[in-house]
Amino acid sequence: METYSNLEKLSNDLKNLFQNQNEEESYFDFEIICEQNQTSFKTHKSILSSRNVSSSILSSILNYFYSGKIKINLENAIQILIFSSKYLIDELIGISLNFIKNHLQIETIVDILKLSETMNLNKLLNSSYKFIFENFDKFIKTPFFLELEENHLNSILSNYEISIDEFELFQSIIKWGKHKSNINQEKDNQKLKKEEKEKLQDQISNVIDKIRFIDFTKQELKDILKEDLIPEQISQKLIQFQKLQENENELNQFIEKELKDFIEKENGNENSFIFKPKIGLNCSTIIQEKEHFNKIREWINDDKFFSKMRLGFSTQRDGFNCFKWHDICDDQGKTLVIIKTKDNFIFGGFTSVGFISNDVYWSKIFGESGYIEDENAFLFSLRNDKNDRKPEKFPVIYLKHRTALFYQDDIGPTFGKFSSDLFLDEKLKTGGTNFGRSYDLPYGIKYGTNEAKSYLAGSYDKWEVDELETFFI
C-alpha cells in the first residue's frame, strides 16, 4: 500500500477558506471582533480548537473582552494563563496568576513548577516552592514527588525550610531515582543488577549530596552502605566517617576538614550538606506549629541569629546526659533551649550570653558553679494543654538579671537561681519550675504559690522530659 499527500494544496485550500471573509457560503461558525476598530474575523471552531485553545477557553476570553467578567476554575486557569501570556493580555495574566497562586495543590504543583519556569513567571515559581516547603512532609509521600525535574528537586533540597527525617528523605530520593531510571520500585535494592545500580547512581548523583548523612544513626548508615546505591565519591567519604564515629575528636576534625575543603573548592558556595548539621528552627521535632515558630522568631528579635542557628543538642540524637549537653552547648553565646514534657507541655528559655564552662571567668570565681548575668534572657511557654493558654514570653526581672542563669556542670540548663525558675537534673529527664523568682510571672500570680510553680509544666517537679533541644550558631 502506498500513501500520497498533497500538503501544499491542502494549505492553499485552508488559506483561501479563511481569506474569503465576505463570501456568505464559506460556512464560518465563529467570529472574532477586535473592539478597538471593530474589525471582525470569521473563522471555524474546529480550526481554533486544533491550532490554539479549546473553544470554551476562547469563548471565555472573548466574553471577558466584552463583559469584563470571566469564570476561572482549577480546570481552565492554566490554559487561560498560557493563552493570555501568549497574546499579552495583561489583565488576564494577572487574574489567572492570582487564582493559581491562591489555589496551589499537591496534585498539580509539579506542573505549575514546570510552567512557571518555561514561561519565566518568577513570582509563581517562588510561590510554588514556598507551597512545597510548607507541605513537604505530605508532598514527599505522594507519586507527584517522583515527577519532579532534577533542577527542581535540587532547589527544594537546598532549602532550610523543609523539615523531615534525613533517612526518610534519602529513601524518597532513591524512589525518585528509580522512577526516573525506569527501575521497578518493588525490586529489593540489594538485588538490583549492576547496570541498574550504575544507572540509579548516575541519576541521583547531582542531588544525593543534599542529604545530611551526619544526621543518620549508625545502623542507618550501615544499611545504606550495604545497599551500594550511593555514588562512589560520596560513599568513600561515608566509609571514613563511619570508621571515625567512635573517636569524637578525630570525627570532628574530619568533618571540619571536609567542609573547609568543599568551601574552598566551590569558592565559598556551601551547597553540599553531607557533613553539615541542619540549620534553623525548621529542623526542630518539637516546634511543629507555625504560630510557635513565628512567636519564637518575634521574641528573639534577631533575624541573623534566627536564620543561622543550628540544632546543637537533641535528646533524640545525643541522649539524656547533662555532661554531653554541657560539652556541646557551653560557651556558644546566644542559646535557645526548648523542652517538651511527656504531658505535651512545650516551654523553655533563651539567653543572649550562653551557658559557661569551667575554664571561664564566672566559674573561676565560683569554683564549680556560679550565676550568670543576662538582661536579655527570657523564659517562654508555647503549649499548655491543661489550661489552653496562648504562647507567652516572660523576661528576666530587671533587678534579678544578674542571676538570669545558674551554672553547674553536673546539672542541666538552669534559668534563675539554683532550683528556681526552670532547671533540669543531671539526666535531663526531670527538673523543676519554681517559676517567678528571677523571671516575671503573669499578672496576678504570686511567686511560691502552686499556680506559679505549675505554670510552665503543669506541676512543680512531677513532670518528665520527652524531648530537649538546644539551638545556637
Sequence and secondary structure as in RCSB ss.txt:
>XXXX:A:sequence
METYSNLEKLSNDLKNLFQNQNEEESYFDFEIICEQNQTSFKTHKSILSSRNVSSSILSSILNYFYSGKIKINLE
NAIQILIFSSKYLIDELIGISLNFIKNHLQIETIVDILKLSETMNLNKLLNSSYKFIFENFDKFIKTPFFLELEE
NHLNSILSNYEISIDEFELFQSIIKWGKHKSNINQEKDNQKLKKEEKEKLQDQISNVIDKIRFIDFTKQELKDIL
KEDLIPEQISQKLIQFQKLQENENELNQFIEKELKDFIEKENGNENSFIFKPKIGLNCSTIIQEKEHFNKIREWI
NDDKFFSKMRLGFSTQRDGFNCFKWHDICDDQGKTLVIIKTKDNFIFGGFTSVGFISNDVYWSKIFGESGYIEDE
NAFLFSLRNDKNDRKPEKFPVIYLKHRTALFYQDDIGPTFGKFSSDLFLDEKLKTGGTNFGRSYDLPYGIKYGTN
EAKSYLAGSYDKWEVDELETFFI
>XXXX:A:secstr
      HHHHHHHHHHHHH TT TTS   EEEEETTTTEEEEE HHHHHHHSS HHHHHHHHHHHHHS     TT
THHHHHHHHHHTT HHHHHHHHHHHHHT  TTTHHHHHHHHHHTT HHHHHHHHHHHHHTHHHHTTSTTGGG  H
HHHHHHHT TT    HHHHHHHHHHHHHHHTT  TTS GGG  HHHHHHHHHHHTTTGGGS GGGS HHHHHHHH
HHT S HHHHHHHHHHHHTTT HHHHHHHHHHHHHHHHHHTTT     TT   BSGGG SS   HHHHHHHHHHH
  HHHHHH EEEEEHHHH S HHHHHHHHTT SSEEEEEEETT  EEEEEESS    TTSHHHHHHTTEEEE  T
T EEEEEEBTTTTB  EEEEB GGGGGGSEEEETTS  EESSTTSSEEE TTSSBEE  TTSSB   TT  TTSH
HHHTTTTSSSS  BEEEEEEEE 
